[in-house]
Amino acid sequence: MPRFYLIALFFCLSLGNGFFSQSKLGNYLKAAEDKYTKGDYYYSVELYENAMAIDSNSIEILWKYAEALRAFKDYRKAEFYYARVYEQEAAAIYPMSIIQLGLMQKHNGKYAVALETFKLAKKKFSTDKKGYNYLKSKREMESCLWAKNAVNDTSNVVFSRLPETINSPDTEFGHTIHNGKLIFSSLRADSINFSEEVYTKSYKTRLYQSPILDGKPTGSKRIESLFVEKLSTGNGSFSNDGKKFYFSLCSDEGYNYNCKIMVASYKNGAWTAIDSLGKIINEAGANTSMPNIGKLNGQEVLFFSSNRLGSLGGMDLWFSVIKNGNQFGKVQNIKALNSPDNELSPWWNSAKNELYFSSSWHDGFGGYDIFRSNYTTQFEKPENIGLPFNSAANDLYYFKSGDTSYVSSNRLGVLFSKNPTCCSDIFSAIPPIVVEEATPKETLAALNKRLPVTLYFHNDCPDPKSRDTISKVNYLEGYSEYRAMLDKYQSEYSNGLNGSKAEEAKEDIESFFIEYVDQGAKDLAIFEDLLLEELKKGAKINITVKGFASPLAKTDYNVNLTKRRISSLENYLMHTKNGVFRPYLSKRAANGGSVTISQIPFGEYTANKLTSDNFHDQKNSVYSRAAAIERKIEIQSVTYLNQDSLFFFTEVTPRYIDLAKIPSTKQFSKSIIFKNKSNRVLEIERIVTKKENVKVKVANQIPAGGTITIGLEFTGNLPKGLFSFPVQIYVRNYPEPITIMVNGEGL
């Protein structure tokens, strides 16, 4: 029966003559609230829309409508209406409005916009730094920063939705493949109408199975022996010997489940002797669900999700060792993976000692993402398994059979009737039949799309008060010391401010550390992994690193300081991963691979001219966000070096010219030495500068093995104040120029 007529029938039966004697608005709101409470979000949305037609400005109705849209997983509309709520009340009446707005923006893939929203939320809730709202806002800031970069990466798999013999416009979740059959859950009526979502009294989650022929599911049939009238059944995992089947049995008010784990004997395709697990697993009053059986340290183990006593927040991951097939040991909380949010749908990969699960807390693209944790002697930090397994929607119930992975998701592309992200379908991911090795051009692109990697430093670090150009400090050591100074930065930058202004200043500095300092260190870790992959193939790689400084010290001092900062990056690469980069940096790798770091130290020459350089105003010249953001180095480009690379057989010195402080009217000249190390003549095609007052004198050709001098004559007025500009040398038949930077401060 179509939804429209069901709505009309509902009002006729439930409201009767009273409907006409009461306020239509009141009746719509009461009915909408009732449906929302029972979990029928579709009806609730329609009823709130009727109420909106009468009063579209009530902030209470806007809020409830936005909540219903979120529950119905209509992320686009929910974002719009949460924004309307927040615009009117700025999270004063509905504190969660700003968090929900950010979460909907994230669901819609707007990571940069969501980041700004969560920064506002973090400030809003900063008076309770141990509270969920503050911790969630801070966590989502970090997650959005991660997603902005990770959205560029995707696994090389063929990702597709399973056919309509399995999926429907309602909800399906995959659980396992056993004896050539897919076991899955579906939230559907007994009689399926593929033209629209349906709602009947039998609208419960049931377990189904589908034979797989030639790698494809061929139809679905409800598992009748696991059917329980008026209750929902779902999930599913076989014991290691295949003789037992564990599943969830749930009572519900609407879709709000309260579950316990059941076990059935399984033999010759039949389920018998269904019973509930004891109180060790099914703790009284707790929601216990999503069982998965695996082998850990040679023992059979039950993994599951529950909000039982001792959970860190919502549903946590737990496990219990099974003895003699039916005796369960002490239940243990997997604290290394659990969070204040839910952790769901565990799946254990016994072959690799990996636990897969879904969470809405760790770094993700939106909603629930799938994570993997390696187990050695303990569970290691969870890792997002990336695109396309994850999306901006909810992704759960990962499992793998053979070389095929399965994911349940409500992402765009699912079957639907009304809302394109309302309901989950089951997807498969299969490695391509032929995996061609990436070309150098493709791998170069993979490295460069991670750039720039920007690393930040405390004032005059490393090696304060030194004029050395080389440092012994490892960047990671400097980062750790810098990160430990957050309290000092907050104290200094908020000095002289009171109340909310002081708190805002502290939050602003902490956001800078999260958004820039911490993210730089994370970006470097990802970049170095990609770099190492290429070096292991024997690639010769040039990395261009630019250095910057705030304008507190003298300009010539700052140039040396930026050189030390670049040197600290070289030290880091020398020592990270037990020195794996050392032979490549020293050009002694057995496979011929090498990495060269080209320095371009700007010092303060490109710093924001409004940044304070007053030594006596260290609040602004050292501890302000404006000053801190200038103290950095950037890995800006990566190029391959080969016999055809200009960089490979030329040597140009100097690569940067520091004029320091100089009268802007002074006329003078500088020399650049260009050495041709090849056995062929090179022809200089042109030299480009952006300054009309710089004249170039140069021979047209450089003989094989020869050296020439390029003269730069500064004949007119230089810019006043700090300046920086390039001189680019183009050689015929080579599209990329050799760049020399000219820096100075005109007086």
Summary of the structure (lengths in Angstrom):
residues: 747
radius of gyration: 31.6
end to end distance: 82.5
largest distance: 102.0
contacts: 2408
relative contact order: 0.06
helix: 30%
strand: 31%
